[in-house]
Amino acid sequence: MPSDRPDPGEFLEMAQRMLRELFGGPHDTPGSAGEDDPWAAATKSSTRDRYREPSAEQQRQNLTFALAARAVEALEDLSLNVAAIRQRLERSTPPRPEPPETRDGGPDPGPAA
């Protein structure tokens, strides 16, 4: 499936080259990053090897993990919203009156057990 997007490896190489040119010392000249620079060689080989299409199983696992993470975040948001609503209700409702007393003057025993 061809795409019009640039290769991420090429983008990283260009960014690294620009950073070397920007922050390089006086002994470095633009375009001199060659075989004698071990950092350049290490990053070049790793960017080419690092980018490959994940298999169908890996894509499925990644999607499952992403969906599970989103579900957990949604549940956390929901629990925070419920807690905030509960706090608002507790602040806005007046205190409850004392429980009614029975005819003999004692407290109401509640439902019979």
trRosetta pair geometry for C-beta under 8 A, 3 or more apart (Angstrom, degrees):
i j d omega theta_ij theta_ji phi_ij phi_ji
6 10 5.8 -108 170 74 103 119
6 11 5.4 111 111 -56 124 103
7 10 4.2 81 71 6 100 106
7 11 6.9 -169 91 -9 52 84
7 51 7.6 138 -176 103 87 161
8 11 5.4 -54 -147 37 37 115
8 12 6.3 37 156 -19 69 103
8 47 7.6 -145 115 -170 83 102
8 51 5.5 163 64 -97 115 149
9 12 5.8 -54 -148 36 31 109
9 13 6.4 31 154 -18 64 106
9 47 4.2 134 -133 144 88 106
9 48 5.5 74 -142 -82 154 52
9 50 7.7 152 -89 55 101 94
9 51 5.5 -127 -46 17 103 140
10 13 5.7 -54 -147 37 32 112
10 14 6.3 31 155 -18 66 105
11 14 5.9 -57 -149 37 29 109
11 15 6.3 27 154 -17 65 108
12 15 5.7 -55 -145 38 32 111
12 16 6.2 32 156 -19 66 106
12 43 7.4 -138 142 166 116 110
12 47 5.0 -162 76 -124 140 144
13 16 5.8 -55 -146 37 30 110
13 17 6.3 30 155 -20 64 106
13 43 7.8 154 -99 123 68 105
13 44 6.5 55 -105 -109 111 80
13 47 6.6 -162 -52 72 88 162
14 17 5.7 -54 -147 36 31 112
14 18 6.4 30 154 -18 65 106
15 18 5.8 -55 -147 37 31 110
15 19 6.3 30 154 -18 65 106
16 19 5.7 -55 -147 38 32 110
16 20 6.3 34 154 -21 65 104
16 40 7.2 149 139 -118 133 77
16 43 6.1 153 -109 119 166 152
17 20 5.7 -52 -148 34 31 112
17 21 6.4 30 153 -17 64 105
17 33 6.6 -143 -117 34 80 145
18 21 5.7 -54 -149 37 32 111
18 22 6.2 29 153 -18 66 109
19 22 5.6 -56 -143 39 32 110
19 23 5.9 -10 171 17 70 111
20 23 6.8 -72 -129 57 21 80
20 24 4.9 45 168 -60 64 110
20 28 6.5 -116 169 166 95 149
20 33 5.6 30 136 -60 168 137
20 40 7.7 11 -72 -81 154 112
21 24 5.9 -24 -116 4 18 121
21 28 7.9 -143 -104 129 40 116
21 30 4.8 33 -116 -102 112 95
24 28 3.4 -99 179 82 125 138
24 29 7.9 -153 123 -46 147 12
24 30 7.9 173 35 -72 152 56
25 28 5.5 97 54 8 64 99
28 32 5.8 -167 -157 64 62 123
28 33 7.4 25 -153 -63 112 79
29 32 4.6 84 58 -21 78 127
33 37 4.9 -42 -153 20 74 157
33 40 4.6 148 174 -83 111 159
34 37 6.4 117 54 8 40 96
34 40 7.6 91 50 80 8 149
35 41 6.7 53 -142 -72 52 125
37 40 4.0 48 103 12 118 115
37 41 6.7 157 92 -14 66 84
38 41 5.6 -57 -148 40 37 111
38 42 6.1 37 156 -21 70 107
39 42 5.8 -56 -147 37 30 110
39 43 6.3 20 159 -11 65 109
40 43 6.1 -61 -144 42 28 103
40 44 6.1 31 158 -23 65 109
41 44 5.8 -53 -143 34 28 112
41 45 6.5 19 163 -11 63 107
42 45 6.4 -61 -149 39 26 102
42 46 6.2 16 159 -13 63 114
43 46 5.8 -59 -139 42 32 106
43 47 6.1 31 163 -23 67 106
44 47 6.3 -59 -149 32 25 105
44 48 6.8 17 158 -12 61 107
45 48 6.1 -59 -152 38 32 107
45 49 6.2 18 158 -8 68 115
46 49 5.9 -62 -140 47 32 104
46 50 5.5 39 160 -35 69 113
47 50 5.7 -48 -132 30 27 115
47 51 6.7 10 174 -7 60 107
48 51 7.2 -73 -154 37 21 93
49 52 7.8 -32 178 -28 40 111
54 58 3.7 -117 179 96 112 127
54 59 5.1 146 98 -56 115 76
54 62 6.8 60 111 -13 169 138
55 58 4.7 95 51 9 75 101
55 59 7.0 -136 95 -5 39 87
56 59 5.7 -53 -147 37 31 113
56 60 6.3 34 152 -21 64 106
57 60 5.6 -53 -149 35 31 113
57 61 6.4 30 153 -17 65 105
58 61 5.6 -53 -146 38 33 110
58 62 6.2 35 154 -20 66 106
59 62 5.7 -53 -145 37 30 112
59 63 6.2 29 155 -18 65 107
60 63 5.8 -55 -146 38 28 110
60 64 6.3 30 154 -20 64 107
61 64 5.6 -53 -145 36 31 112
61 65 6.3 30 156 -17 65 106
62 65 5.8 -56 -148 38 29 109
62 66 6.2 28 154 -19 65 108
63 66 5.7 -54 -144 38 31 111
63 67 6.2 29 157 -17 65 106
64 67 5.9 -56 -147 39 28 108
64 68 6.2 27 155 -18 64 108
65 68 5.7 -57 -146 38 30 110
65 69 6.2 31 155 -20 65 106
66 69 5.7 -53 -147 36 30 111
66 70 6.4 29 154 -17 64 105
67 70 5.7 -54 -148 37 32 110
67 71 6.3 34 152 -22 65 105
68 71 5.6 -52 -147 34 32 113
68 72 6.5 34 154 -19 65 103
69 72 5.8 -52 -149 35 32 111
69 73 6.5 33 152 -18 64 105
70 73 5.6 -53 -148 37 34 113
70 74 6.3 35 153 -21 66 104
71 74 5.6 -53 -148 35 32 111
71 75 6.4 31 153 -17 65 104
72 75 5.7 -54 -148 37 32 110
72 76 6.4 35 152 -20 65 104
73 76 5.6 -52 -149 35 32 112
73 77 6.4 33 153 -18 65 104
74 77 5.7 -52 -149 37 33 112
74 78 6.3 35 152 -21 65 106
75 78 5.5 -52 -145 37 33 114
75 79 6.3 32 156 -18 66 104
76 79 5.9 -55 -147 36 30 108
76 80 6.4 30 153 -17 64 106
77 80 5.8 -57 -150 37 31 111
77 81 6.3 31 153 -19 65 106
78 81 5.7 -55 -148 36 32 112
78 82 6.4 32 154 -19 66 104
79 82 5.6 -50 -145 36 34 112
79 83 6.4 35 154 -19 64 105
80 83 5.7 -54 -147 37 31 111
80 84 6.4 32 154 -19 64 106
81 84 5.7 -55 -148 36 32 111
81 85 6.4 31 154 -18 65 105
82 85 5.8 -54 -147 37 31 110
82 86 6.3 34 153 -21 65 106
83 86 5.6 -53 -147 35 31 114
83 87 6.5 32 154 -19 64 104
84 87 5.8 -52 -149 35 32 111
84 88 6.5 32 153 -18 64 105
85 88 5.7 -55 -149 37 33 111
85 89 6.3 31 154 -18 66 106
86 89 5.8 -56 -148 37 30 110
86 90 6.3 31 154 -20 65 106
87 90 5.7 -54 -146 35 31 111
87 91 6.4 27 156 -16 65 107
88 91 5.9 -60 -150 38 31 108
88 92 6.0 14 160 -10 68 115
89 92 6.0 -65 -138 44 28 101
89 93 5.9 20 169 -17 69 112
90 93 6.7 -54 -132 35 22 101
99 107 6.5 58 84 -159 119 96
99 108 5.3 -117 145 33 116 117
100 108 5.6 56 81 -42 71 135
101 105 6.2 -2 162 -153 134 27
101 106 6.7 160 -162 83 94 25
101 107 6.1 -74 -118 -107 74 36
101 108 6.4 -148 -127 -40 23 80
102 105 7.3 -43 74 24 73 20
102 106 5.6 -7 43 65 111 75
102 107 7.2 50 -1 120 94 16
102 108 5.5 138 -48 -94 86 60
102 109 7.3 12 -45 -6 138 81
106 109 7.8 26 115 -49 115 85
109 112 7.7 46 107 -84 119 60
